[in-house]
Amino acid sequence: MAATTSEGRYPEAKTVQVEVERPEHGPYGKTETLRFDRDHPEWVHCTNPACNSGKILLRRTVTKAIEGKKAEFSAEVKCNGVEKARAGLGHPCMTRAKITVRATYRT
Protein backbone atom coordinates (compact mmCIF):
# COMPACT_ATOMS: atom_id res chain seq x y z
CA MET A 1 0.00 0.00 0.00
CA ALA A 2 1.38 3.35 -1.00
CA ALA A 3 0.84 5.90 1.75
CA THR A 4 -0.56 9.32 1.04
CA THR A 5 0.00 12.18 3.45
CA SER A 6 -3.21 14.17 3.63
CA GLU A 7 -1.31 17.34 4.42
CA GLY A 8 0.73 17.18 1.22
CA ARG A 9 -2.00 16.04 -1.16
CA TYR A 10 -4.89 18.02 0.38
CA PRO A 11 -3.46 21.25 1.84
CA GLU A 12 -6.96 22.73 2.31
CA ALA A 13 -7.86 19.95 4.75
CA LYS A 14 -6.95 20.35 8.40
CA THR A 15 -7.73 16.71 9.25
CA VAL A 16 -8.68 13.72 7.13
CA GLN A 17 -9.87 10.37 8.46
CA VAL A 18 -10.58 7.45 6.15
CA GLU A 19 -12.57 4.40 7.22
CA VAL A 20 -12.82 1.29 5.02
CA GLU A 21 -15.44 -1.35 5.80
CA ARG A 22 -14.72 -4.46 3.74
CA PRO A 23 -15.50 -8.19 3.91
CA GLU A 24 -12.91 -10.21 5.84
CA HIS A 25 -12.69 -13.06 3.31
CA GLY A 26 -14.23 -12.47 -0.09
CA PRO A 27 -17.25 -10.59 -1.35
CA TYR A 28 -19.71 -11.70 1.35
CA GLY A 29 -19.90 -12.33 5.06
CA LYS A 30 -18.46 -10.75 8.17
CA THR A 31 -16.82 -7.36 7.71
CA GLU A 32 -13.76 -5.68 9.16
CA THR A 33 -13.11 -1.96 9.49
CA LEU A 34 -9.78 -0.30 8.74
CA ARG A 35 -9.17 3.23 10.03
CA PHE A 36 -6.56 5.69 8.86
CA ASP A 37 -5.78 9.20 10.04
CA ARG A 38 -3.32 11.67 8.57
CA ASP A 39 -1.50 9.10 6.43
CA HIS A 40 -3.79 6.81 4.49
CA PRO A 41 -3.04 4.37 1.69
CA GLU A 42 -3.97 4.99 -1.93
CA TRP A 43 -5.61 1.54 -1.90
CA VAL A 44 -6.19 -1.56 0.24
CA HIS A 45 -5.93 -5.19 -0.86
CA CYS A 46 -9.02 -7.13 -1.86
CA THR A 47 -9.78 -9.88 0.66
CA ASN A 48 -11.34 -12.27 -1.85
CA PRO A 49 -9.04 -15.33 -2.10
CA ALA A 50 -10.30 -15.97 -5.66
CA CYS A 51 -9.39 -12.44 -6.78
CA ASN A 52 -6.29 -11.91 -8.89
CA SER A 53 -4.33 -8.76 -7.89
CA GLY A 54 -7.42 -6.83 -6.86
CA LYS A 55 -7.36 -3.55 -4.99
CA ILE A 56 -9.96 -1.26 -3.47
CA LEU A 57 -8.92 2.22 -4.58
CA LEU A 58 -9.40 4.94 -1.96
CA ARG A 59 -7.87 8.00 -3.57
CA ARG A 60 -10.76 8.93 -5.89
CA THR A 61 -13.26 8.86 -3.00
CA VAL A 62 -11.02 10.90 -0.71
CA THR A 63 -10.34 13.46 -3.45
CA LYS A 64 -14.07 13.78 -4.24
CA ALA A 65 -14.84 14.41 -0.55
CA ILE A 66 -12.08 17.01 -0.13
CA GLU A 67 -12.79 18.83 -3.41
CA GLY A 68 -16.47 19.05 -2.39
CA LYS A 69 -15.45 20.32 1.09
CA LYS A 70 -17.57 17.58 2.66
CA ALA A 71 -17.39 17.09 6.42
CA GLU A 72 -18.43 13.46 5.87
CA PHE A 73 -18.70 11.54 2.61
CA SER A 74 -19.33 7.84 1.93
CA ALA A 75 -19.16 5.75 -1.22
CA GLU A 76 -19.21 2.08 -2.13
CA VAL A 77 -16.16 1.09 -4.16
CA LYS A 78 -15.79 -2.10 -6.18
CA CYS A 79 -12.58 -4.12 -6.35
CA ASN A 80 -10.70 -3.65 -9.63
CA GLY A 81 -9.54 -7.29 -9.78
CA VAL A 82 -10.63 -10.38 -11.69
CA GLU A 83 -11.68 -13.66 -10.08
CA LYS A 84 -9.84 -16.74 -11.31
CA ALA A 85 -11.98 -19.19 -13.27
CA ARG A 86 -11.47 -22.86 -14.10
CA ALA A 87 -11.93 -22.34 -17.84
CA GLY A 88 -9.16 -19.74 -17.90
CA LEU A 89 -11.43 -16.73 -18.36
CA GLY A 90 -12.11 -14.71 -15.26
CA HIS A 91 -14.90 -12.35 -14.36
CA PRO A 92 -14.85 -9.11 -12.37
CA CYS A 93 -14.40 -9.51 -8.64
CA MET A 94 -17.64 -8.91 -6.73
CA THR A 95 -15.97 -7.58 -3.57
CA ARG A 96 -17.03 -4.08 -2.53
CA ALA A 97 -16.04 -1.82 0.35
CA LYS A 98 -17.74 1.14 1.97
CA ILE A 99 -15.35 4.07 2.24
CA THR A 100 -16.17 6.91 4.63
CA VAL A 101 -14.13 10.11 4.66
CA ARG A 102 -14.38 12.62 7.52
CA ALA A 103 -12.58 15.93 7.17
CA THR A 104 -12.19 19.35 8.71
CA TYR A 105 -10.91 22.30 6.73
CA ARG A 106 -8.61 25.25 7.25
CA THR A 107 -10.31 28.63 7.35
C-alpha positions as CSV (number, residue, x, y, z in Angstrom):
1,M,0.0,0.0,0.0
2,A,1.4,3.3,-1.0
3,A,0.8,5.9,1.8
4,T,-0.6,9.3,1.0
5,T,0.0,12.2,3.4
6,S,-3.2,14.2,3.6
7,E,-1.3,17.3,4.4
8,G,0.7,17.2,1.2
9,R,-2.0,16.0,-1.2
10,Y,-4.9,18.0,0.4
11,P,-3.5,21.3,1.8
12,E,-7.0,22.7,2.3
13,A,-7.9,19.9,4.8
14,K,-7.0,20.4,8.4
15,T,-7.7,16.7,9.2
16,V,-8.7,13.7,7.1
17,Q,-9.9,10.4,8.5
18,V,-10.6,7.4,6.2
19,E,-12.6,4.4,7.2
20,V,-12.8,1.3,5.0
21,E,-15.4,-1.3,5.8
22,R,-14.7,-4.5,3.7
23,P,-15.5,-8.2,3.9
24,E,-12.9,-10.2,5.8
25,H,-12.7,-13.1,3.3
26,G,-14.2,-12.5,-0.1
27,P,-17.2,-10.6,-1.4
28,Y,-19.7,-11.7,1.4
29,G,-19.9,-12.3,5.1
30,K,-18.5,-10.8,8.2
31,T,-16.8,-7.4,7.7
32,E,-13.8,-5.7,9.2
33,T,-13.1,-2.0,9.5
34,L,-9.8,-0.3,8.7
35,R,-9.2,3.2,10.0
36,F,-6.6,5.7,8.9
37,D,-5.8,9.2,10.0
38,R,-3.3,11.7,8.6
39,D,-1.5,9.1,6.4
40,H,-3.8,6.8,4.5
41,P,-3.0,4.4,1.7
42,E,-4.0,5.0,-1.9
43,W,-5.6,1.5,-1.9
44,V,-6.2,-1.6,0.2
45,H,-5.9,-5.2,-0.9
46,C,-9.0,-7.1,-1.9
47,T,-9.8,-9.9,0.7
48,N,-11.3,-12.3,-1.9
49,P,-9.0,-15.3,-2.1
50,A,-10.3,-16.0,-5.7
51,C,-9.4,-12.4,-6.8
52,N,-6.3,-11.9,-8.9
53,S,-4.3,-8.8,-7.9
54,G,-7.4,-6.8,-6.9
55,K,-7.4,-3.6,-5.0
56,I,-10.0,-1.3,-3.5
57,L,-8.9,2.2,-4.6
58,L,-9.4,4.9,-2.0
59,R,-7.9,8.0,-3.6
60,R,-10.8,8.9,-5.9
61,T,-13.3,8.9,-3.0
62,V,-11.0,10.9,-0.7
63,T,-10.3,13.5,-3.5
64,K,-14.1,13.8,-4.2
65,A,-14.8,14.4,-0.6
66,I,-12.1,17.0,-0.1
67,E,-12.8,18.8,-3.4
68,G,-16.5,19.0,-2.4
69,K,-15.4,20.3,1.1
70,K,-17.6,17.6,2.7
71,A,-17.4,17.1,6.4
72,E,-18.4,13.5,5.9
73,F,-18.7,11.5,2.6
74,S,-19.3,7.8,1.9
75,A,-19.2,5.8,-1.2
76,E,-19.2,2.1,-2.1
77,V,-16.2,1.1,-4.2
78,K,-15.8,-2.1,-6.2
79,C,-12.6,-4.1,-6.3
80,N,-10.7,-3.7,-9.6
81,G,-9.5,-7.3,-9.8
82,V,-10.6,-10.4,-11.7
83,E,-11.7,-13.7,-10.1
84,K,-9.8,-16.7,-11.3
85,A,-12.0,-19.2,-13.3
86,R,-11.5,-22.9,-14.1
87,A,-11.9,-22.3,-17.8
88,G,-9.2,-19.7,-17.9
89,L,-11.4,-16.7,-18.4
90,G,-12.1,-14.7,-15.3
91,H,-14.9,-12.4,-14.4
92,P,-14.8,-9.1,-12.4
93,C,-14.4,-9.5,-8.6
94,M,-17.6,-8.9,-6.7
95,T,-16.0,-7.6,-3.6
96,R,-17.0,-4.1,-2.5
97,A,-16.0,-1.8,0.3
98,K,-17.7,1.1,2.0
99,I,-15.3,4.1,2.2
100,T,-16.2,6.9,4.6
101,V,-14.1,10.1,4.7
102,R,-14.4,12.6,7.5
103,A,-12.6,15.9,7.2
104,T,-12.2,19.4,8.7
105,Y,-10.9,22.3,6.7
106,R,-8.6,25.3,7.2
107,T,-10.3,28.6,7.4
